[in-house]
Structure formats: C-alpha cells, structure tokens
C-alpha cells in the first residue's frame, strides 16, 4: 500500500531492467525528495519479502 511517505516509483536496475514499487524508506514531502543514498540509488519494495535497488527514473513532463 503506497501513501505520501512511501510513493510508488520506478527504478532502473541495469540496462533496460526496471522495478516498480513503494520506497522502503520514507520520502520527504516537504522538500519533494526521494530517500536516495549518496550514490543516487533508491530502494523499493517489489514484494512482501523482496526488494530492488536502482537509480530512480524521474517523470518527464512535456510542456
């Protein structure tokens, strides 16, 4: 179940392999930031006992 503190995001694992799920750590809604580590990687929950770590794919908005 996703909420404002654990938004559903898509991360790129390697090449064209992606994973989607809610963030493992809480996001910061006051600053609109995701909980990445110092290398820019983000952990998402992909199942009840599984997870994935990758680079977040940010939404591209067209003008």
PDB file of N, H, CA, C and O in Angstrom:
ATOM      1  N   UNK A   1       0.841  -1.172   0.000  1.00  0.00           N
ATOM      2  CA  UNK A   1       0.000   0.000   0.000  1.00  0.00           C
ATOM      3  C   UNK A   1       0.891   1.241   0.000  1.00  0.00           C
ATOM      4  O   UNK A   1       1.723   1.414   0.890  1.00  0.00           O
ATOM      5  N   UNK A   2       0.717   2.073  -0.967  1.00  0.00           N
ATOM      6  H   UNK A   2       0.041   1.933  -1.690  1.00  0.00           H
ATOM      7  CA  UNK A   2       1.525   3.287  -1.081  1.00  0.00           C
ATOM      8  C   UNK A   2       0.786   4.465  -0.453  1.00  0.00           C
ATOM      9  O   UNK A   2      -0.443   4.535  -0.464  1.00  0.00           O
ATOM     10  N   UNK A   3       1.557   5.363   0.080  1.00  0.00           N
ATOM     11  H   UNK A   3       2.556   5.306   0.088  1.00  0.00           H
ATOM     12  CA  UNK A   3       0.995   6.590   0.626  1.00  0.00           C
ATOM     13  C   UNK A   3       1.946   7.731   0.286  1.00  0.00           C
ATOM     14  O   UNK A   3       2.861   7.570  -0.522  1.00  0.00           O
ATOM     15  N   UNK A   4       1.725   8.862   0.898  1.00  0.00           N
ATOM     16  H   UNK A   4       0.982   8.992   1.555  1.00  0.00           H
ATOM     17  CA  UNK A   4       2.538  10.034   0.579  1.00  0.00           C
ATOM     18  C   UNK A   4       3.989   9.886   1.039  1.00  0.00           C
ATOM     19  O   UNK A   4       4.896  10.447   0.424  1.00  0.00           O
ATOM     20  N   UNK A   5       4.207   9.136   2.113  1.00  0.00           N
ATOM     21  H   UNK A   5       3.469   8.680   2.612  1.00  0.00           H
ATOM     22  CA  UNK A   5       5.550   8.942   2.624  1.00  0.00           C
ATOM     23  C   UNK A   5       6.300   7.813   1.923  1.00  0.00           C
ATOM     24  O   UNK A   5       7.529   7.766   1.970  1.00  0.00           O
ATOM     25  N   UNK A   6       5.581   6.916   1.280  1.00  0.00           N
ATOM     26  H   UNK A   6       4.582   6.955   1.242  1.00  0.00           H
ATOM     27  CA  UNK A   6       6.178   5.809   0.537  1.00  0.00           C
ATOM     28  C   UNK A   6       5.585   5.772  -0.873  1.00  0.00           C
ATOM     29  O   UNK A   6       4.802   4.875  -1.186  1.00  0.00           O
ATOM     30  N   UNK A   7       5.950   6.739  -1.730  1.00  0.00           N
ATOM     31  H   UNK A   7       6.587   7.467  -1.476  1.00  0.00           H
ATOM     32  CA  UNK A   7       5.366   6.787  -3.077  1.00  0.00           C
ATOM     33  C   UNK A   7       5.848   5.618  -3.935  1.00  0.00           C
ATOM     34  O   UNK A   7       6.929   5.074  -3.710  1.00  0.00           O
ATOM     35  N   UNK A   8       5.039   5.243  -4.912  1.00  0.00           N
ATOM     36  H   UNK A   8       4.161   5.684  -5.094  1.00  0.00           H
ATOM     37  CA  UNK A   8       5.432   4.197  -5.859  1.00  0.00           C
ATOM     38  C   UNK A   8       6.319   4.828  -6.917  1.00  0.00           C
ATOM     39  O   UNK A   8       5.937   5.804  -7.563  1.00  0.00           O
ATOM     40  N   UNK A   9       7.509   4.263  -7.089  1.00  0.00           N
ATOM     41  H   UNK A   9       7.820   3.470  -6.564  1.00  0.00           H
ATOM     42  CA  UNK A   9       8.472   4.785  -8.050  1.00  0.00           C
ATOM     43  C   UNK A   9       9.010   3.645  -8.901  1.00  0.00           C
ATOM     44  O   UNK A   9       8.885   2.474  -8.543  1.00  0.00           O
ATOM     45  N   UNK A  10       9.603   3.998 -10.023  1.00  0.00           N
ATOM     46  H   UNK A  10       9.704   4.949 -10.314  1.00  0.00           H
ATOM     47  CA  UNK A  10      10.256   3.032 -10.903  1.00  0.00           C
ATOM     48  C   UNK A  10      11.749   3.293 -10.850  1.00  0.00           C
ATOM     49  O   UNK A  10      12.191   4.437 -10.957  1.00  0.00           O
ATOM     50  N   UNK A  11      12.528   2.225 -10.686  1.00  0.00           N
ATOM     51  H   UNK A  11      12.169   1.296 -10.600  1.00  0.00           H
ATOM     52  CA  UNK A  11      13.981   2.346 -10.670  1.00  0.00           C
ATOM     53  C   UNK A  11      14.567   1.504 -11.792  1.00  0.00           C
ATOM     54  O   UNK A  11      14.022   0.462 -12.156  1.00  0.00           O
ATOM     55  N   UNK A  12      15.683   1.970 -12.331  1.00  0.00           N
ATOM     56  H   UNK A  12      16.126   2.816 -12.035  1.00  0.00           H
ATOM     57  CA  UNK A  12      16.390   1.224 -13.371  1.00  0.00           C
ATOM     58  C   UNK A  12      17.493   0.427 -12.695  1.00  0.00           C
ATOM     59  O   UNK A  12      18.374   0.991 -12.046  1.00  0.00           O
ATOM     60  N   UNK A  13      17.436  -0.898 -12.856  1.00  0.00           N
ATOM     61  H   UNK A  13      16.721  -1.356 -13.384  1.00  0.00           H
ATOM     62  CA  UNK A  13      18.417  -1.761 -12.216  1.00  0.00           C
ATOM     63  C   UNK A  13      19.677  -1.865 -13.056  1.00  0.00           C
ATOM     64  O   UNK A  13      20.772  -1.582 -12.571  1.00  0.00           O
ATOM     65  N   UNK A  14      19.534  -2.268 -14.307  1.00  0.00           N
ATOM     66  H   UNK A  14      18.644  -2.498 -14.701  1.00  0.00           H
ATOM     67  CA  UNK A  14      20.672  -2.337 -15.224  1.00  0.00           C
ATOM     68  C   UNK A  14      20.127  -2.436 -16.641  1.00  0.00           C
ATOM     69  O   UNK A  14      19.184  -3.183 -16.904  1.00  0.00           O
ATOM     70  N   UNK A  15      20.718  -1.688 -17.536  1.00  0.00           N
ATOM     71  H   UNK A  15      21.484  -1.082 -17.323  1.00  0.00           H
ATOM     72  CA  UNK A  15      20.259  -1.713 -18.922  1.00  0.00           C
ATOM     73  C   UNK A  15      18.803  -1.334 -19.029  1.00  0.00           C
ATOM     74  O   UNK A  15      18.416  -0.225 -18.660  1.00  0.00           O
ATOM     75  N   UNK A  16      17.986  -2.253 -19.535  1.00  0.00           N
ATOM     76  H   UNK A  16      18.300  -3.154 -19.834  1.00  0.00           H
ATOM     77  CA  UNK A  16      16.554  -1.983 -19.688  1.00  0.00           C
ATOM     78  C   UNK A  16      15.724  -2.666 -18.604  1.00  0.00           C
ATOM     79  O   UNK A  16      14.497  -2.698 -18.701  1.00  0.00           O
ATOM     80  N   UNK A  17      16.368  -3.212 -17.573  1.00  0.00           N
ATOM     81  H   UNK A  17      17.365  -3.186 -17.494  1.00  0.00           H
ATOM     82  CA  UNK A  17      15.664  -3.880 -16.481  1.00  0.00           C
ATOM     83  C   UNK A  17      15.205  -2.845 -15.465  1.00  0.00           C
ATOM     84  O   UNK A  17      16.010  -2.076 -14.940  1.00  0.00           O
ATOM     85  N   UNK A  18      13.899  -2.832 -15.191  1.00  0.00           N
ATOM     86  H   UNK A  18      13.245  -3.457 -15.618  1.00  0.00           H
ATOM     87  CA  UNK A  18      13.339  -1.891 -14.236  1.00  0.00           C
ATOM     88  C   UNK A  18      12.526  -2.625 -13.183  1.00  0.00           C
ATOM     89  O   UNK A  18      12.118  -3.769 -13.387  1.00  0.00           O
ATOM     90  N   UNK A  19      12.294  -1.968 -12.062  1.00  0.00           N
ATOM     91  H   UNK A  19      12.625  -1.039 -11.896  1.00  0.00           H
ATOM     92  CA  UNK A  19      11.442  -2.485 -10.994  1.00  0.00           C
ATOM     93  C   UNK A  19      10.580  -1.332 -10.494  1.00  0.00           C
ATOM     94  O   UNK A  19      11.001  -0.175 -10.509  1.00  0.00           O
ATOM     95  N   UNK A  20       9.375  -1.661 -10.052  1.00  0.00           N
ATOM     96  H   UNK A  20       9.034  -2.601 -10.040  1.00  0.00           H
ATOM     97  CA  UNK A  20       8.459  -0.631  -9.590  1.00  0.00           C
ATOM     98  C   UNK A  20       7.853  -1.048  -8.261  1.00  0.00           C
ATOM     99  O   UNK A  20       7.494  -2.209  -8.067  1.00  0.00           O
ATOM    100  N   UNK A  21       7.743  -0.086  -7.343  1.00  0.00           N
ATOM    101  H   UNK A  21       8.035   0.858  -7.500  1.00  0.00           H
ATOM    102  CA  UNK A  21       7.138  -0.354  -6.053  1.00  0.00           C
ATOM    103  C   UNK A  21       7.280   0.838  -5.128  1.00  0.00           C
ATOM    104  O   UNK A  21       7.888   1.843  -5.497  1.00  0.00           O
ATOM    105  N   UNK A  22       6.722   0.735  -3.926  1.00  0.00           N
ATOM    106  H   UNK A  22       6.229  -0.082  -3.627  1.00  0.00           H
ATOM    107  CA  UNK A  22       6.838   1.838  -2.964  1.00  0.00           C
ATOM    108  C   UNK A  22       8.256   1.894  -2.385  1.00  0.00           C
ATOM    109  O   UNK A  22       8.935   0.873  -2.285  1.00  0.00           O
ATOM    110  N   UNK A  23       8.686   3.087  -2.008  1.00  0.00           N
ATOM    111  H   UNK A  23       8.134   3.917  -2.089  1.00  0.00           H
ATOM    112  CA  UNK A  23      10.009   3.247  -1.429  1.00  0.00           C
ATOM    113  C   UNK A  23      10.083   2.541  -0.082  1.00  0.00           C
ATOM    114  O   UNK A  23       9.096   2.475   0.650  1.00  0.00           O
ATOM    115  N   UNK A  24      11.263   2.016   0.237  1.00  0.00           N
ATOM    116  H   UNK A  24      12.065   2.070  -0.358  1.00  0.00           H
ATOM    117  CA  UNK A  24      11.472   1.326   1.507  1.00  0.00           C
ATOM    118  C   UNK A  24      11.557   2.350   2.641  1.00  0.00           C
ATOM    119  O   UNK A  24      10.929   2.177   3.685  1.00  0.00           O
ATOM    120  N   UNK A  25      12.331   3.408   2.434  1.00  0.00           N
ATOM    121  H   UNK A  25      12.841   3.549   1.585  1.00  0.00           H
ATOM    122  CA  UNK A  25      12.444   4.474   3.428  1.00  0.00           C
ATOM    123  C   UNK A  25      11.462   5.588   3.101  1.00  0.00           C
ATOM    124  O   UNK A  25      11.004   5.703   1.965  1.00  0.00           O
ATOM    125  N   UNK A  26      11.142   6.400   4.084  1.00  0.00           N
ATOM    126  H   UNK A  26      11.515   6.307   5.007  1.00  0.00           H
ATOM    127  CA  UNK A  26      10.173   7.469   3.898  1.00  0.00           C
ATOM    128  C   UNK A  26      10.737   8.595   3.037  1.00  0.00           C
ATOM    129  O   UNK A  26      11.898   8.982   3.172  1.00  0.00           O
ATOM    130  N   UNK A  27       9.886   9.113   2.148  1.00  0.00           N
ATOM    131  H   UNK A  27       8.943   8.799   2.038  1.00  0.00           H
ATOM    132  CA  UNK A  27      10.248  10.276   1.342  1.00  0.00           C
ATOM    133  C   UNK A  27      10.041  11.534   2.176  1.00  0.00           C
ATOM    134  O   UNK A  27       9.395  11.493   3.223  1.00  0.00           O
ATOM    135  N   UNK A  28      10.587  12.645   1.712  1.00  0.00           N
ATOM    136  H   UNK A  28      11.112  12.679   0.861  1.00  0.00           H
ATOM    137  CA  UNK A  28      10.434  13.921   2.403  1.00  0.00           C
ATOM    138  C   UNK A  28       9.453  14.775   1.607  1.00  0.00           C
ATOM    139  O   UNK A  28       9.868  15.446   0.662  1.00  0.00           O
ATOM    140  N   UNK A  29       8.157  14.773   1.959  1.00  0.00           N
ATOM    141  H   UNK A  29       7.820  14.228   2.726  1.00  0.00           H
ATOM    142  CA  UNK A  29       7.170  15.525   1.177  1.00  0.00           C
ATOM    143  C   UNK A  29       7.345  17.039   1.269  1.00  0.00           C
ATOM    144  O   UNK A  29       6.893  17.760   0.379  1.00  0.00           O
ATOM    145  N   UNK A  30       7.987  17.533   2.319  1.00  0.00           N
ATOM    146  H   UNK A  30       8.354  16.948   3.041  1.00  0.00           H
ATOM    147  CA  UNK A  30       8.196  18.982   2.449  1.00  0.00           C
ATOM    148  C   UNK A  30       9.178  19.497   1.403  1.00  0.00           C
ATOM    149  O   UNK A  30       9.068  20.638   0.955  1.00  0.00           O
ATOM    150  N   UNK A  31      10.137  18.662   1.014  1.00  0.00           N
ATOM    151  H   UNK A  31      10.226  17.735   1.378  1.00  0.00           H
ATOM    152  CA  UNK A  31      11.143  19.068   0.039  1.00  0.00           C
ATOM    153  C   UNK A  31      10.992  18.331  -1.292  1.00  0.00           C
ATOM    154  O   UNK A  31      11.824  18.496  -2.184  1.00  0.00           O
ATOM    155  N   UNK A  32       9.947  17.526  -1.436  1.00  0.00           N
ATOM    156  H   UNK A  32       9.271  17.391  -0.711  1.00  0.00           H
ATOM    157  CA  UNK A  32       9.720  16.731  -2.646  1.00  0.00           C
ATOM    158  C   UNK A  32      10.959  15.947  -3.042  1.00  0.00           C
ATOM    159  O   UNK A  32      11.379  15.977  -4.199  1.00  0.00           O
ATOM    160  N   UNK A  33      11.549  15.240  -2.069  1.00  0.00           N
ATOM    161  H   UNK A  33      11.209  15.215  -1.129  1.00  0.00           H
ATOM    162  CA  UNK A  33      12.754  14.478  -2.360  1.00  0.00           C
ATOM    163  C   UNK A  33      12.564  13.005  -2.002  1.00  0.00           C
ATOM    164  O   UNK A  33      11.828  12.655  -1.080  1.00  0.00           O
ATOM    165  N   UNK A  34      13.250  12.165  -2.759  1.00  0.00           N
ATOM    166  H   UNK A  34      13.848  12.450  -3.508  1.00  0.00           H
ATOM    167  CA  UNK A  34      13.230  10.734  -2.520  1.00  0.00           C
ATOM    168  C   UNK A  34      14.415  10.348  -1.651  1.00  0.00           C
ATOM    169  O   UNK A  34      15.442  11.026  -1.675  1.00  0.00           O
ATOM    170  N   UNK A  35      14.290   9.260  -0.875  1.00  0.00           N
ATOM    171  H   UNK A  35      13.456   8.709  -0.855  1.00  0.00           H
ATOM    172  CA  UNK A  35      15.362   8.858   0.043  1.00  0.00           C
ATOM    173  C   UNK A  35      16.475   8.079  -0.662  1.00  0.00           C
ATOM    174  O   UNK A  35      16.566   6.861  -0.506  1.00  0.00           O
ATOM    175  N   UNK A  36      17.311   8.759  -1.426  1.00  0.00           N
ATOM    176  H   UNK A  36      17.236   9.748  -1.552  1.00  0.00           H
ATOM    177  CA  UNK A  36      18.422   8.099  -2.108  1.00  0.00           C
ATOM    178  C   UNK A  36      19.661   8.104  -1.229  1.00  0.00           C
ATOM    179  O   UNK A  36      19.784   8.909  -0.306  1.00  0.00           O
ATOM    180  N   UNK A  37      20.580   7.190  -1.531  1.00  0.00           N
ATOM    181  H   UNK A  37      20.480   6.536  -2.281  1.00  0.00           H
ATOM    182  CA  UNK A  37      21.846   7.196  -0.808  1.00  0.00           C
ATOM    183  C   UNK A  37      22.807   8.168  -1.478  1.00  0.00           C
ATOM    184  O   UNK A  37      22.418   8.872  -2.410  1.00  0.00           O
ATOM    185  N   UNK A  38      24.042   8.221  -1.026  1.00  0.00           N
ATOM    186  H   UNK A  38      24.358   7.649  -0.268  1.00  0.00           H
ATOM    187  CA  UNK A  38      24.984   9.206  -1.554  1.00  0.00           C
ATOM    188  C   UNK A  38      25.380   8.948  -3.003  1.00  0.00           C
ATOM    189  O   UNK A  38      25.984   9.810  -3.640  1.00  0.00           O
ATOM    190  N   UNK A  39      25.044   7.765  -3.533  1.00  0.00           N
ATOM    191  H   UNK A  39      24.553   7.065  -3.015  1.00  0.00           H
ATOM    192  CA  UNK A  39      25.342   7.439  -4.922  1.00  0.00           C
ATOM    193  C   UNK A  39      24.131   7.617  -5.831  1.00  0.00           C
ATOM    194  O   UNK A  39      24.232   7.406  -7.040  1.00  0.00           O
ATOM    195  N   UNK A  40      22.983   8.006  -5.263  1.00  0.00           N
ATOM    196  H   UNK A  40      22.901   8.177  -4.281  1.00  0.00           H
ATOM    197  CA  UNK A  40      21.772   8.231  -6.036  1.00  0.00           C
ATOM    198  C   UNK A  40      20.909   7.005  -6.196  1.00  0.00           C
ATOM    199  O   UNK A  40      19.963   7.024  -6.984  1.00  0.00           O
ATOM    200  N   UNK A  41      21.204   5.924  -5.468  1.00  0.00           N
ATOM    201  H   UNK A  41      21.973   5.908  -4.829  1.00  0.00           H
ATOM    202  CA  UNK A  41      20.406   4.709  -5.558  1.00  0.00           C
ATOM    203  C   UNK A  41      19.219   4.784  -4.604  1.00  0.00           C
ATOM    204  O   UNK A  41      19.286   5.424  -3.555  1.00  0.00           O
ATOM    205  N   UNK A  42      18.144   4.125  -4.984  1.00  0.00           N
ATOM    206  H   UNK A  42      18.089   3.605  -5.836  1.00  0.00           H
ATOM    207  CA  UNK A  42      16.894   4.138  -4.232  1.00  0.00           C
ATOM    208  C   UNK A  42      16.420   2.709  -4.045  1.00  0.00           C
ATOM    209  O   UNK A  42      16.472   1.914  -4.984  1.00  0.00           O
ATOM    210  N   UNK A  43      15.961   2.370  -2.857  1.00  0.00           N
ATOM    211  H   UNK A  43      15.919   3.016  -2.094  1.00  0.00           H
ATOM    212  CA  UNK A  43      15.443   1.035  -2.565  1.00  0.00           C
ATOM    213  C   UNK A  43      13.926   1.045  -2.648  1.00  0.00           C
ATOM    214  O   UNK A  43      13.270   1.903  -2.056  1.00  0.00           O
ATOM    215  N   UNK A  44      13.365   0.077  -3.394  1.00  0.00           N
ATOM    216  H   UNK A  44      13.898  -0.620  -3.875  1.00  0.00           H
ATOM    217  CA  UNK A  44      11.915  -0.066  -3.496  1.00  0.00           C
ATOM    218  C   UNK A  44      11.523  -1.479  -3.089  1.00  0.00           C
ATOM    219  O   UNK A  44      12.302  -2.420  -3.243  1.00  0.00           O
ATOM    220  N   UNK A  45      10.327  -1.616  -2.574  1.00  0.00           N
ATOM    221  H   UNK A  45       9.694  -0.852  -2.449  1.00  0.00           H
ATOM    222  CA  UNK A  45       9.789  -2.915  -2.193  1.00  0.00           C
ATOM    223  C   UNK A  45       9.016  -3.477  -3.386  1.00  0.00           C
ATOM    224  O   UNK A  45       8.059  -2.864  -3.861  1.00  0.00           O
ATOM    225  N   UNK A  46       9.439  -4.644  -3.861  1.00  0.00           N
ATOM    226  H   UNK A  46      10.216  -5.142  -3.475  1.00  0.00           H
ATOM    227  CA  UNK A  46       8.780  -5.236  -5.031  1.00  0.00           C
ATOM    228  C   UNK A  46       7.871  -6.396  -4.664  1.00  0.00           C
ATOM    229  O   UNK A  46       7.190  -6.948  -5.529  1.00  0.00           O
ATOM    230  N   UNK A  47       7.853  -6.759  -3.432  1.00  0.00           N
ATOM    231  H   UNK A  47       8.405  -6.310  -2.730  1.00  0.00           H
ATOM    232  CA  UNK A  47       7.003  -7.848  -2.962  1.00  0.00           C
ATOM    233  C   UNK A  47       6.994  -7.844  -1.452  1.00  0.00           C
ATOM    234  O   UNK A  47       7.517  -6.925  -0.821  1.00  0.00           O
ATOM    235  N   UNK A  48       6.399  -8.874  -0.869  1.00  0.00           N
ATOM    236  H   UNK A  48       5.975  -9.621  -1.381  1.00  0.00           H
ATOM    237  CA  UNK A  48       6.309  -8.899   0.581  1.00  0.00           C
ATOM    238  C   UNK A  48       7.677  -9.023   1.238  1.00  0.00           C
ATOM    239  O   UNK A  48       7.937  -8.376   2.253  1.00  0.00           O
ATOM    240  N   UNK A  49       8.556  -9.852   0.669  1.00  0.00           N
ATOM    241  H   UNK A  49       8.344 -10.377  -0.155  1.00  0.00           H
ATOM    242  CA  UNK A  49       9.883 -10.046   1.250  1.00  0.00           C
ATOM    243  C   UNK A  49      11.001  -9.766   0.253  1.00  0.00           C
ATOM    244  O   UNK A  49      12.136 -10.190   0.469  1.00  0.00           O
ATOM    245  N   UNK A  50      10.704  -9.067  -0.823  1.00  0.00           N
ATOM    246  H   UNK A  50       9.782  -8.723  -0.998  1.00  0.00           H
ATOM    247  CA  UNK A  50      11.726  -8.790  -1.830  1.00  0.00           C
ATOM    248  C   UNK A  50      11.841  -7.293  -2.073  1.00  0.00           C
ATOM    249  O   UNK A  50      10.916  -6.524  -1.809  1.00  0.00           O
ATOM    250  N   UNK A  51      12.989  -6.908  -2.577  1.00  0.00           N
ATOM    251  H   UNK A  51      13.740  -7.533  -2.791  1.00  0.00           H
ATOM    252  CA  UNK A  51      13.221  -5.504  -2.860  1.00  0.00           C
ATOM    253  C   UNK A  51      14.188  -5.359  -4.008  1.00  0.00           C
ATOM    254  O   UNK A  51      14.772  -6.338  -4.472  1.00  0.00           O
ATOM    255  N   UNK A  52      14.354  -4.132  -4.464  1.00  0.00           N
ATOM    256  H   UNK A  52      13.880  -3.337  -4.087  1.00  0.00           H
ATOM    257  CA  UNK A  52      15.281  -3.836  -5.550  1.00  0.00           C
ATOM    258  C   UNK A  52      15.937  -2.497  -5.261  1.00  0.00           C
ATOM    259  O   UNK A  52      15.327  -1.605  -4.673  1.00  0.00           O
ATOM    260  N   UNK A  53      17.185  -2.370  -5.679  1.00  0.00           N
ATOM    261  H   UNK A  53      17.681  -3.095  -6.157  1.00  0.00           H
ATOM    262  CA  UNK A  53      17.919  -1.119  -5.502  1.00  0.00           C
ATOM    263  C   UNK A  53      18.401  -0.669  -6.869  1.00  0.00           C
ATOM    264  O   UNK A  53      19.063  -1.420  -7.586  1.00  0.00           O
ATOM    265  N   UNK A  54      18.064   0.565  -7.226  1.00  0.00           N
ATOM    266  H   UNK A  54      17.526   1.176  -6.644  1.00  0.00           H
ATOM    267  CA  UNK A  54      18.467   1.088  -8.524  1.00  0.00           C
ATOM    268  C   UNK A  54      18.379   2.597  -8.565  1.00  0.00           C
ATOM    269  O   UNK A  54      18.140   3.248  -7.548  1.00  0.00           O
ATOM    270  N   UNK A  55      18.575   3.142  -9.747  1.00  0.00           N
ATOM    271  H   UNK A  55      18.769   2.613 -10.573  1.00  0.00           H
ATOM    272  CA  UNK A  55      18.527   4.584  -9.961  1.00  0.00           C
ATOM    273  C   UNK A  55      17.086   4.965 -10.298  1.00  0.00           C
ATOM    274  O   UNK A  55      16.494   4.362 -11.193  1.00  0.00           O
ATOM    275  N   UNK A  56      16.501   5.955  -9.604  1.00  0.00           N
ATOM    276  H   UNK A  56      16.982   6.445  -8.877  1.00  0.00           H
ATOM    277  CA  UNK A  56      15.114   6.336  -9.892  1.00  0.00           C
ATOM    278  C   UNK A  56      14.967   6.927 -11.289  1.00  0.00           C
ATOM    279  O   UNK A  56      15.824   7.673 -11.763  1.00  0.00           O
ATOM    280  N   UNK A  57      13.865   6.575 -11.929  1.00  0.00           N
ATOM    281  H   UNK A  57      13.169   5.969 -11.544  1.00  0.00           H
ATOM    282  CA  UNK A  57      13.525   7.140 -13.229  1.00  0.00           C
ATOM    283  C   UNK A  57      12.509   8.232 -12.959  1.00  0.00           C
ATOM    284  O   UNK A  57      11.375   7.950 -12.571  1.00  0.00           O
ATOM    285  N   UNK A  58      12.909   9.475 -13.163  1.00  0.00           N
ATOM    286  H   UNK A  58      13.830   9.704 -13.479  1.00  0.00           H
ATOM    287  CA  UNK A  58      12.027  10.594 -12.867  1.00  0.00           C
ATOM    288  C   UNK A  58      11.068  10.830 -14.027  1.00  0.00           C
ATOM    289  O   UNK A  58      11.410  10.596 -15.186  1.00  0.00           O
ATOM    290  N   UNK A  59       9.876  11.292 -13.707  1.00  0.00           N
ATOM    291  H   UNK A  59       9.598  11.483 -12.766  1.00  0.00           H
ATOM    292  CA  UNK A  59       8.865  11.573 -14.703  1.00  0.00           C
ATOM    293  C   UNK A  59       9.291  12.751 -15.564  1.00  0.00           C
ATOM    294  O   UNK A  59       9.777  13.763 -15.060  1.00  0.00           O
ATOM    295  N   UNK A  60       9.105  12.606 -16.853  1.00  0.00           N
ATOM    296  H   UNK A  60       8.710  11.783 -17.263  1.00  0.00           H
ATOM    297  CA  UNK A  60       9.418  13.685 -17.779  1.00  0.00           C
ATOM    298  C   UNK A  60       8.105  14.328 -18.176  1.00  0.00           C
ATOM    299  O   UNK A  60       7.225  13.669 -18.731  1.00  0.00           O
ATOM    300  N   UNK A  61       7.974  15.601 -17.896  1.00  0.00           N
ATOM    301  H   UNK A  61       8.689  16.136 -17.446  1.00  0.00           H
ATOM    302  CA  UNK A  61       6.725  16.315 -18.220  1.00  0.00           C
ATOM    303  C   UNK A  61       6.921  17.105 -19.498  1.00  0.00           C
ATOM    304  O   UNK A  61       7.901  17.833 -19.657  1.00  0.00           O
ATOM    305  N   UNK A  62       5.983  16.949 -20.394  1.00  0.00           N
ATOM    306  H   UNK A  62       5.187  16.357 -20.265  1.00  0.00           H
ATOM    307  CA  UNK A  62       6.040  17.699 -21.641  1.00  0.00           C
ATOM    308  C   UNK A  62       5.334  19.043 -21.461  1.00  0.00           C
ATOM    309  O   UNK A  62       4.294  19.110 -20.805  1.00  0.00           O
ATOM    310  N   UNK A  63       5.889  20.117 -22.040  1.00  0.00           N
ATOM    311  H   UNK A  63       6.733  20.062 -22.573  1.00  0.00           H
ATOM    312  CA  UNK A  63       5.264  21.448 -21.858  1.00  0.00           C
ATOM    313  C   UNK A  63       3.931  21.559 -22.562  1.00  0.00           C
ATOM    314  O   UNK A  63       3.288  22.608 -22.504  1.00  0.00           O
TER     315      UNK A  63
END
